[in-house]
Amino acid sequence: MEEKPDYFGNYHGMGKALVAQARGAKIRGKTLQAKIHYFDAERSLVTALEKAPDELEPPASEEIPALLAECRRQKEKQS
């Protein structure tokens, strides 16, 4: 099995996990930790889109933009 470290799905998965961590941190009142997770998630999701195939299909084609929008909304709230 060939490893593909630059596969867009790796970044999609990382971004998704970081958003989940940010949500959890936010619920626990750890705003700085949530802010950091959202920042890192946004970077991962942008990289996922850059590395994704032109014809991106669901669920990634739906999840990545939605997660990115959440990250950016949270960033605006904290500015």
Order of alpha helices (4+ residues) and beta strands (2+ residues): alpha-alpha-alpha
